[in-house]
Each structure stands twice: as structure tokens, then as C-alpha cells.
Amino acid sequence: TGVIQGYEDGTFRPNQLVNRAEAVKIIFEPLFETFEDATENPFPDVSTDLWFAKYVKKAKDNGVVSGDGDTGNFAGARDVNHVEYLKMLLLAYSIDVSAYENPTTTIYNDVTDLTQWFIKYLYYASETNLINSDAQNNVYPGKSLTRAEVAEITFRLISNVEGGERQLLLSKSEAQMVRVLQFLQNNDI
């Protein structure tokens, strides 16, 4: 889909971490054909002359990002973590995650507090096969994402959206099969 480009030297650099500015561009590039230049700073730390200002403006205008509560900054150079990326991606695509707001059971070993702000995004992503846990059933919600991980998550969501209800049901079924296989592998019948 041309969402993530390679570098001028012809490499993709799959293990390179993605920062928040790059994440916003990756998310919004396939959604809009044009981007107006920012005429005023969208955030105190995002001036109009920065390459990513127009993407941050679009994300802010669409309610996908807001400034840090203490400073009001966007922090574009900071690595994007797993749950931040999921939240931005799902909000940008207007995915309804309300059914996942109050889960009653934990599904990952490293996510036991079900009151955390990101639970509904993480659980939606899990159920629709946007993400998978590792062999120990961990998803590392605060982990910084690589270009390869961002590309895979984004591709899976776009496939679900473009594939409609049938693709979404297939993705949900696949996620359930992966979870069952993990339980069997860990002798957790």
C-alpha cells in the first residue's frame, strides 16, 4: 500500500525504532490524499517548519493525539510504544473499541491491571489478530516498536478494514487459534 517507504540507500531497516512523529505519518498517510501545511504550531514542541507538523496537525484535528498533560508537548522524537501506537491507529481508523472497555479476565501474563487506560485498545488488537503474545504469553505494552512491528500491525488493521466483516471474523478466528496453540504449548489445558 506504500504506507512505509524504504530509505534512499534501498534498505528498510526493520529493527530501527519508530518515533512518535514517524508513527503519525505512517498512520495518516493512507487515510488522506492531501495534507495542509500547519499554519500555527500544533503543539508547543512542534513548529510549522518541521517535516512532520502537517501530520501532527491532522492527527490533532482528528482527535488522535493530544499534548502531554504536564507540558502540552507532542514529543515527536520519543519512541512510540506498543499501546500508544495501537491507540493512535485505532482512533485514526475510527475503530469502535467500546466493547473492550471493562474486561473481567486477564489474557496476558504481563498485563494484569485491567483498569489501565490502554486495555480497550490492547484487547481489541488481541481479539482481531493485530498483535500476538510471545511464547510466555507477554505482549510488552510499554515496549518501543520497530519499523517491522509497526508495518505488520498497520498492515493487519488495513487488511481487516478493507476486507470488511468477513476478514474481521477470519482475523478473530486466527487470534483464537493462536491463543489455543499457546495454551497447548505451555501445557495449560
C-alpha positions as CSV (number, residue, x, y, z in Angstrom):
1,T,0.0,0.0,0.0
2,G,3.0,2.3,0.0
3,V,2.5,3.4,3.6
4,I,6.1,2.8,4.8
5,Q,8.9,3.7,2.5
6,G,12.4,2.4,2.5
7,Y,15.5,4.6,2.8
8,E,17.4,6.2,-0.1
9,D,20.0,3.5,0.1
10,G,17.4,0.9,-0.7
11,T,17.1,-0.6,2.8
12,F,14.1,-0.9,5.0
13,R,15.8,-1.2,8.4
14,P,13.2,-3.4,10.1
15,N,14.8,-3.2,13.5
16,Q,15.0,0.5,13.7
17,L,12.7,2.0,16.3
18,V,9.9,4.3,15.2
19,N,9.4,7.7,16.9
20,R,6.0,9.3,17.5
21,A,6.4,11.7,14.5
22,E,7.1,8.8,12.2
23,A,4.2,6.9,13.7
24,V,1.7,9.7,13.0
25,K,2.9,9.9,9.4
26,I,2.6,6.1,8.9
27,I,-0.9,6.1,10.3
28,F,-2.3,9.1,8.4
29,E,-0.6,8.7,5.0
30,P,-3.0,6.1,3.7
31,L,-6.1,7.9,5.1
32,F,-5.8,11.2,3.4
33,E,-4.7,12.2,-0.1
34,T,-3.5,15.7,0.9
35,F,-2.2,17.4,4.0
36,E,-2.4,21.1,4.5
37,D,0.7,22.7,6.0
38,A,0.4,23.7,9.6
39,T,-0.1,27.5,9.8
40,E,0.4,27.5,13.5
41,N,2.3,25.2,15.9
42,P,0.0,22.2,16.6
43,F,1.9,21.7,19.9
44,P,4.5,23.8,21.8
45,D,7.3,21.5,20.6
46,V,6.0,21.1,17.0
47,S,6.8,24.2,15.0
48,T,5.3,24.6,11.5
49,D,8.7,24.2,9.8
50,L,9.2,20.6,11.0
51,W,8.6,17.9,8.3
52,F,6.0,16.1,10.4
53,A,4.0,19.2,11.5
54,K,1.3,18.6,8.9
55,Y,0.8,15.0,10.0
56,V,0.7,16.0,13.7
57,K,-1.8,18.8,12.8
58,K,-4.0,16.2,11.0
59,A,-3.8,13.8,14.0
60,K,-4.6,16.6,16.5
61,D,-7.5,17.8,14.3
62,N,-8.9,14.3,14.2
63,G,-8.6,13.8,18.0
64,V,-5.9,11.1,17.7
65,V,-3.2,12.9,19.6
66,S,-3.2,15.4,22.4
67,G,-0.4,17.1,24.2
68,D,1.3,15.8,27.3
69,G,-0.7,16.7,30.4
70,D,2.2,18.5,32.1
71,T,3.7,20.4,29.2
72,G,1.3,20.1,26.3
73,N,4.1,18.8,24.1
74,F,3.8,16.1,21.4
75,A,7.3,14.7,22.0
76,G,7.7,13.6,18.4
77,A,11.3,12.4,18.8
78,R,10.3,9.9,21.6
79,D,10.0,6.3,20.5
80,V,6.3,5.2,20.2
81,N,5.4,2.3,22.4
82,H,3.1,-0.6,21.7
83,V,-0.1,0.7,23.3
84,E,0.4,4.3,22.2
85,Y,0.6,3.1,18.6
86,L,-2.4,0.9,18.9
87,K,-4.5,3.7,20.4
88,M,-3.4,6.2,17.7
89,L,-4.0,3.7,14.9
90,L,-7.4,2.6,16.1
91,L,-8.6,6.1,16.8
92,A,-7.4,7.2,13.3
93,Y,-9.4,4.5,11.7
94,S,-12.5,5.2,13.9
95,I,-12.5,1.6,15.3
96,D,-15.1,1.1,17.9
97,V,-13.4,-0.4,20.9
98,S,-16.1,0.2,23.5
99,A,-16.9,-3.5,23.8
100,Y,-13.4,-4.0,25.3
101,E,-13.5,-1.3,28.0
102,N,-14.2,-3.4,31.0
103,P,-12.7,-6.9,30.6
104,T,-13.0,-9.2,33.5
105,T,-10.2,-11.6,32.7
106,T,-6.6,-11.2,32.0
107,I,-5.3,-12.6,28.8
108,Y,-1.6,-11.7,29.0
109,N,0.8,-12.5,31.8
110,D,2.4,-9.1,31.7
111,V,-0.9,-7.1,31.7
112,T,-2.8,-7.9,35.0
113,D,-4.2,-4.4,35.8
114,L,-7.4,-4.3,33.7
115,T,-8.0,-0.6,34.7
116,Q,-5.1,0.8,32.7
117,W,-6.0,3.4,30.0
118,F,-4.9,1.2,27.2
119,I,-6.8,-2.0,28.0
120,K,-9.6,-1.5,25.4
121,Y,-7.1,-0.9,22.6
122,L,-4.9,-3.8,23.6
123,Y,-7.8,-6.2,23.9
124,Y,-9.3,-5.2,20.6
125,A,-5.9,-5.6,18.9
126,S,-5.6,-9.0,20.5
127,E,-9.0,-10.3,19.5
128,T,-8.7,-9.1,15.9
129,N,-5.2,-10.5,15.5
130,L,-3.4,-7.2,15.2
131,I,-1.0,-8.4,17.8
132,N,0.2,-11.7,19.3
133,S,1.9,-12.5,22.5
134,D,5.2,-14.2,22.8
135,A,5.7,-17.9,23.9
136,Q,5.4,-16.8,27.6
137,N,2.1,-15.0,26.8
138,N,3.5,-11.5,27.2
139,V,2.8,-8.5,24.9
140,Y,5.1,-5.8,26.5
141,P,2.7,-2.9,26.3
142,G,5.4,-0.3,27.0
143,K,7.9,-1.7,24.5
144,S,9.2,0.7,21.8
145,L,8.1,-0.5,18.4
146,T,10.4,-1.2,15.4
147,R,9.6,-0.4,11.8
148,A,8.8,-4.1,11.2
149,E,6.4,-4.3,14.1
150,V,4.6,-1.0,13.0
151,A,4.4,-2.3,9.4
152,E,2.9,-5.6,10.5
153,I,0.3,-4.1,12.9
154,T,-0.7,-1.4,10.3
155,F,-1.0,-3.9,7.5
156,R,-3.2,-6.2,9.6
157,L,-5.5,-3.4,10.5
158,I,-5.8,-2.1,7.0
159,S,-6.5,-5.7,5.8
160,N,-9.2,-6.0,8.4
161,V,-10.8,-2.7,7.4
162,E,-10.6,-3.2,3.7
163,G,-11.7,-6.9,4.0
164,G,-14.8,-6.0,5.8
165,E,-16.8,-8.2,8.2
166,R,-15.6,-11.4,6.6
167,Q,-11.9,-10.5,7.1
168,L,-12.5,-9.3,10.6
169,L,-14.2,-12.6,11.5
170,L,-11.2,-14.5,10.0
171,S,-8.8,-12.4,12.0
172,K,-10.7,-13.1,15.2
173,S,-10.7,-16.8,14.5
174,E,-7.0,-16.8,13.8
175,A,-6.4,-14.9,17.0
176,Q,-8.3,-17.5,19.0
177,M,-6.4,-20.4,17.3
178,V,-3.1,-18.7,18.2
179,R,-4.2,-18.4,21.8
180,V,-5.2,-22.0,22.0
181,L,-1.9,-23.2,20.5
182,Q,0.0,-21.1,23.0
183,F,-2.0,-22.7,25.9
184,L,-1.3,-26.2,24.4
185,Q,2.4,-25.4,24.0
186,N,2.6,-24.4,27.7
187,N,0.5,-27.4,28.8
188,D,-2.1,-25.1,30.1
189,I,-5.2,-27.1,29.2
